[in-house]
Amino acid sequence: MRRATSVLAAGSWPVESAIGTVTLAWDDRHRRRIRLTDDAGEPFLLDLDRATALGEGDGLALNGDGVLCVRSAAQPVLEVACRSAAQAARIAWHLGNRHTPIQVLADGTLRLLDDHVLADMLRRLGAEPIRADAPFEPEAGAYAGDPATGHASRHDRHDH
């Protein structure tokens, strides 16, 4: 069976050289060792030294067989566009207080995994969460590595 034994950070390898892709939901992208199937239906073993958070565009180097490109699967999420900086700060505080992983989109919209309890909390805070299916790439966290790039840091994700 093919084995993926190292991760190439997105942007550090030529994506066009990938021999295939593997599309995974966020919960399936933080692993050390697991049997997976690539998007063409071919099995491989993810066999890393430590659990690693994989992100969109990362490469999984297969022992002597090329690189698979990691893709983030669309999954049920909530998106919250805040009406003011104060509302955004309040919502971010409440989500952070619950250690809820969030993704901050380029326009400031907050994206989190769909959860009916959090959706209700967001409504009580005056927000209008919208359900969608989209890839989820949450923030790595302030203590996760190089804050200048924000990229390589997710490979050293810190969990409490």
N, C-alpha and C positions, 0 to 999 in steps of 0.2 A: 504494500500500500504506500502511496505517496505520503511524504511527511513534510509539513511546513514547520521549520525550526527557527526561523527568524522573521522579524518584522522590518520592513523598509518604510520609513515615514513618508507620507504623501509629499510630493515635490522633490524627493531625493532620488527618485528612480524614474526611468522613462516609461510612463504608463502604456505607451503604444507597443512596448515589448511584452506586455502581459500575455500569457498563454490562455487566460480565462479569467472569470470573475467569480466571486462568492458574495452573495447578498444576504446580509444578516440584520436582524432587529437589534436595537441598542442593548438589550439584556443579553444577547448572544455574542456581543462584541467585546466582552471582558472575560477572557478565558485563559487558561494555561494549557490544558490538555483535554481534547474532545475530538471525537470522530465527526467530521462534517462532510457535506456534499457540495461540490461547486455548482454553479448555475447550469452547467452542461450535464449534471447528473453523475459526475465522477466523484467517488469518495476520496477523502484524504484525512490524515491525522494532523490536527494542530497539536504540536508538541514543543511548547516554549519552556524556557527555564523558569519563568515566573508569569503569573497572570498579567496580561497586558490589555489595555483598553485600545481596541482597534477602531480607526475612524475611516471615513470616506476617503478613498484614494490611497490608503496604505497598501503596501504589497506584502504578500506572504511568500517568502522564498521557499520553494520546494527543493528538497535535496536533489540537486543536479537536473531538475526538470523545469526550470523557469520560475515565473512569479505569477501568482494569482492576485488580481486587484480586488480589494475589499470595497463593497458598495453598501451603503446604508439603506435598509429596507424601509419603505413607507409603512407606517404603523399608526394606530389611533393616537392622536395628540389633541391637546387643547391649545388654542392660540389666544393670547390676550393682548390687545392693543390698548395701552393706557391713555387716558385723556389728558394727563398732566404729569409733570415730574414728581409731584407729591404722591399721586396715586401709584405711579410706578415704584417709588421708593417703599411705600406702604405694602404693596403687593409683594415686592421682592423680599422685604423683611419677613413677612408671614410665610412665604414659601421657603426661604432660607432657614427660618426657625424650625421648620419641619424637615430640614435636610433634603428638600425636594430638588432633584436634578432639573435644571432649566437650561434652555438654549435661548440666547438673545440674538434675534434676527437683525439684519442690517438696518431695518427701519425702526428698531426698538421694541418690536413685538416680542413678547415672551412666549416660548413654546415649552410645554411640559407634557409628559405622558398623560393620556386621558384617565381621569380618576373622578368618579362622581362626587366623592367627599370634597376633593379640592375644588371641583367646579362649583359646588354649593358655597364653599368658603369664598371663592372669588366673586360670586354674585353678591354675597353679603357685604363684600368690600366695595361694591359699586361697579365691578367690572362685568363685561359681557364675554365670557369665554366662548369661543367658537370651536366646535369639533371639526377635525380634519384628519386626513391620512397623509402623512408626510414623513420624510426621514428625520430622525432625532439625533442631534449631535450636541449633547449638553456641555456646558462649561466644565473645564477640567478642575477648576478650583485654584485659589490663590497660592496654595502650598504645593502644587502639583509639578512644578518644574520651571522652565524658562518663561517668565511672563512677557518677555519682549516679543516672542514669536507666537505664543499661545498655541503652537502646534505640537511640537515634540513633547510638551508637558503632559498630554493626555496619556502617554505611554507609562507615566509614573504616577498614575491616579492614586490619590490617597483616600481611603475609605475609613470611616470611624467605626 
